[in-house]
């Protein structure tokens, strides 16, 4: 079944939802105006390449433990729809989010014995969205697509991920629900102007290399003939040298090419990189573990948190969420932040049985394992200090107090 089979037009009796600012909840989606820049493309590609490494997992929280679940939800997470794998789905979602500051995903369900079962996840790419209400006050969202299709879906049935959610009540971005790229566009325009200036400067500098000075008087016809002869010599020269008679003298131009200095270009590009939270080492792939940790914490972790909460809210009912069901995105090999500190924490808390075995895995971004659910391990090398003292005294043939032998037994 195709996507538009799920997005059937309803055209019920809706009114526009009210906004606190008094505006109309009608938003067009167009974040493409910055995508022409190669630096912007590289930044977004860098983020999406890392994010597509995420592994989605249906989990259930039982007390302080995390138990991975198998079933329809996990099956769909691993194969969201007939067109996409999990990594394709995540990559598409992040592209839409970073370009539009909003990503809409339609979860589809069927009903078996009165129970709702997840069957698919579809990222949407609307040209416009309207927020509506029915007579009972329930909120809907109407999608307008580029092919002219329109459809309304209950807002509670949509996964809506927002990026840079600030002044608008419903949408990420600026007050109009669009990416606020004003400052970025100014930087991109300056960068483009500088690069064009460099290209024009190089072309102009190498267009003319010098002049031929003839030490005699030529009439117009002889001048034209001399020029043609010189042009022919230039065309025929394979070594770069040509001959002149005594009447001609080559006068080269002194080159003093003034181009934009490297520091200026780096400064402009760094402004673009900072906008997306991507450092130059991350962009070029020459990063250290510390660079990757900073990139994860600054640019990726907040998006992962938003995705986790939005998917949990959109896929599960309030009752299912109350029973601990949620969807988590585990970075696995992506998360190398503070490895030494994480290892130290596990080394200190693990032997005492303070943390669950799956907590140890999730601390490193690894998915929990069903066979480890509810398990805590501790070292047998640990003993109460009083018993340890009595044990040592008995080994040495001494007695700590009157009750020592009783305790030793």
N, C-alpha and C positions, 0 to 999 in steps of 0.2 A: 504494500500500500504506500503511495506517495505522500509527501508532506501535505499537499493541498487537500488531500482527502480528509485530513484531520482539521484543516483550517477552513471550514465551511462558513459562508456568510450567513449571518443570522438576522441582522437588521431589526432588532427589537426596539422597544420604546426606551431609548437611553437619553440621558442628559449629560452634559459635560460635568466632570467632577469639579468641585470648588477648590480654588487655590487660595492660600492665606494672603498672597500678594495681590489677589484680584485679577490675575491674568487668566488666559485660556490654556488649558492643559493639552496643547497641540504642539508636537515637536517633530521637526524634520531631522533626519539622520544624514549628515554629510560631513565626514571627517577626512575626505579624500584630498583636500586642498594642500595638505602638507606632505602627502605621500610621494610627490614628484621628486623630493630631495633624496639623493642617494644616502646621505647621512641618516635621515629619518628612517629610511628603509632598513639600513644596517642595524640601527638601534632596536627597532621593533622586531626584526628577525632574530637578534641576539636574545631578547627576552622570550620570544615564543619558542625558540630552540631549547632554552632551558626549561621552560614551563611544560613542554610536551613530554618531558621525562617523568612527570608526576604519575603516580599510580593511584587510581580512585578505588576506595574500599568502603563497602557497607559495614559499619561497626555498630556494636551495641555496648553502651557503657553500663557496667554492673558495679556499683560502688565506685571504687577507684581503679577497677580493672577495665580493660578494653577487650571485647571479644569480637573477632571477625565473623561475619555472617555469610552464608552461602544461600543462593536462591535467585529469584527473578531480578531483584535489584542489582545484585552483583553481576549477573549475566549481562544486563543491559549496560552497566558501567564499562564492562570489557568490550562490548560490541554495541555502541549506542544506537546505530541505525544501519540499514543495508549499505549505505554509501561510505561509512567512516569506521576506522578503527578508533581505539581510545586516544592514541596520540594525535590522529587527524582531528578528532573532535575537540580536544583541548587546544590544539594549535589554532583551529578556526575560531574558537571562542575567544582566545586571547587577542588575535588579530582584530576582531570586531570590537572588543573592549577598548583596546588602545587607540583605535582609529575613531571610534564614536563616543567613548567614555561610558557606553552602555552596551550590555550584551543581553539578548533575550533568547531563552532556550525553552522550547515546548516539550514537556514530558507527556508522553501518550500512555494511556492505560486501557486495559479491558477489565471486565468484571467476571470473576469466577465464584459461583456460590455466594454472591453478594459481597465478595471481598475484592478490593481494588488491587490490580497487579500491574506493575510498570512494564511497558512493552518497548519503549524507545525514547531517545532524547534527540531533538532536532534543533540546531542553532538557527535562528532566524535572522534575516537581513532586510528589515523593512525600510522603506523610503520615508515613512512617517508613522507616528503613533499618536493616538488620542486616548486620554484617560476618561472613562465614562462611568456613569452610575445608572442602575436600574431603579424602578420605583421604590424598591425595598432598601436602597442605599448600598447595595452590593457593588463593588468596583469591578469594572471590566476594562480591557484595553483593546482598542481597535487597531489592527495592523493594516497599513497600505503598502503594497509591494510594487516593484518597478513594472511588473507585467500587467498592472491594473487590478489584481486580486485584492479583495478586502475581507477581513474576518475579525470577529470579536471573540475574545477568550477571557474567562474570569481571571482577574489578576492573581488570585491565590493559586491558580493552576499554571502560572508562568514562573520560570526561574529568571529573575532579573538581577544581574550583577552590575553594580555601579562603580565607576572609577572617578576619583576626585569629586565625591558627592559633597556639595556645599550649599549654595544659595537656592537651588531649585528643590521643590518639595518632592518631586517624583523622579527626577532624572539626575544622573551625574553630569558634571560640566558646569557651564555658566547658567545664568538665569533663564536662558532659552533652551536648556537641556542639550546643549551642543558643546563640543570641545572648545575651550577658550584658548585659541592658538594665536592671539594677537601678538604677544611678545615673541613667540616662536617664529611667526611669519616674518616679523621685522628682522630677526637674526638670519633667517633663511634668505631673505631678500638681499641683505648685506653680503652674506656669503656668496650668493650667486653673482652679485655685482663685482665682487673682488675677483672671482674666478674668471668671469668674462673679461675683466680688465687685463688679467694676466695673459689670457689667450690672445687678445688683440695686440697686447704689447709685444708678445713674441713674434706674431705674424708681421707686424710692422717693422720690427727690428731686423728681421731677416729678409724682408722683401727686396731691398736694394743694398748691395754690398759695396758699391763704389761707382766711380765715373771714369770714362776714358777721355783724356784731354789730348786733343790733336794740336800739335804745335805748328799749325799753318792755317791759312784762310781757305775755307771751303764754301762753295755756293750751296744752295739748297739741295740740288740733285746729288752732288758729291757727298754731302752730309748724310742723306738718306741711304746712299749706297754703302757708306762706311758703317752705318748702324746695322744694316742688313748683314754685312760681312762679319761684324762682331757677333751678332746673334747666331749666325751659322756656326762660327767657331765654338761658341759656348755650347750649342746643341751637339756638336761633333766631339767635344772633349770628354773623354772617359776618365782621365787622370785628374781633372780639376785644373790643369794648366793650359794656357793658350798663348800663342805668339802674337807679338805686335811689331810693326815696323818702326823706323826711327821717328816717324811723325807722331806716333801715339804714345801716351803716357797714362798708366793706370794710377788713379788716385783713390785709395781705399777710404771708406768712412770709419772713423773712430767710434767704436761701440761703447756706449755708457748706458747700458740697459738698466732702468729703474723699475723693478717689480715689487710686489707686496712682499714684505719680509715674512719669513717662516713663522715667527712668533705671533704675528697678527693673525695669520690663517689658523694656527693652532688655537689661539684664543677664541676665535669665532666658532670653530668646530667644538671646542670644549663647552661652550654655552649650549649648543644643541645637545651634546651628550648629557650634560647635567639636567636638562629638561626631562630626559627619560630615565635618569639615574643609572646610566651606563658609563663606566669609566673606560678610558682608552685601553688599558691592559685587558679588560673583559672583551672589548670590541675586537681586538686583534688576536685574542687567544693566548696572550703571553702573561697570564695572571698567576699570582701566587695563591696559596690556600687562604691567606688573609684577604686578598682581593675578592675571591669568590665568596667568602663569608660576609664581607661588607656588601657585596652585590645582592646576595640572598636576603640579608636583613633589611636593606634599604629599599630594594625595588621589587622583590618577589614575594616576600613573606606576607605582606599586607594583602596582596592580590589572592594568595592562597587562602588566607583567613576569610576573605569576602566570598570566595568560591565555596568553601566548606559550609558557611552559614547559609548562603543562597540556595545551594543544592539541597541541603537538609530541609530547609523550609519549603522548597518547591516540590520535593519528591514525597515527603512523609506528611501524614495528617498530624494534627495537634496531639491526638491520642498516641500515635506511633512515636512521636518525639518525646512525649512524657515517659514512655517506656524505654528511653535511652537510645533509640535508633537515630543514627546520623550518617552522613557521608563525609569521609575524610580523604584528603589528597596528600599522599606521602611522597616526599621528595626523593627518598632512597639515596642513590649515589650523588644526587645534586647537593645534598646538605653535608658539607664538610666544615661547617662553621664550628669553631672552638672545640675541635676534636679532643685535644688534650684535656680540656676542662670536663668534657662529657665522660671521657674514660676515667678521669679521677673521681667523678661523682659515682659512676657505676662501681668502681673499685672500693669506694668507701661504704656505699649503702648496700651493695649486692650481698656481701657475705653475711650481713646481719638479718637478711630476709625482710628488709624494710620496703623493697619495691618488688612489683610483680615482674615476671620474666618478659611479658609483652611490653611492659614499660621500658625495659632495657632496649628492646628492639626499636620502639617508636622514638626513643631519645636520639637515635641515629637516623631517623627518617625511614626506617624499615617497617613494612606492614606487620601487624600482629599475626601470629599463627594460631590456628584453632587448637592444636595440641598443647599449647602453652597457656590457654585461657584459665585464669584462676590460680595459676601456679606461682608460688614464691619459694625460692631456694635460699638456704643459708649454710654457712660453713660449720662443720662440727668442731672446728678448732677454737670456737668461741665458748667460754664458760663463765659462770658467775665468779666475780673476784674472790668471794669468800670460799667457794669450793676450790678455786685454783690454789689459794694459800694453804688450805688443809691438805690438798693433794701433794703439794710440794713438801710440807712438813712430814707427812707420812712416808714419803719416799726417802726422806733423810732420817727417819726413825724418831722424829720429835713429835710433840703434841702442842697444839696451839692453845687449847683450853679443854675444859672437861667434856665438852660435847663434840670435840673434833672427831673422835673415833666413830661416834654415832653417825655423824654426817658423812664420814668417809664410807661407812657401810652402805 
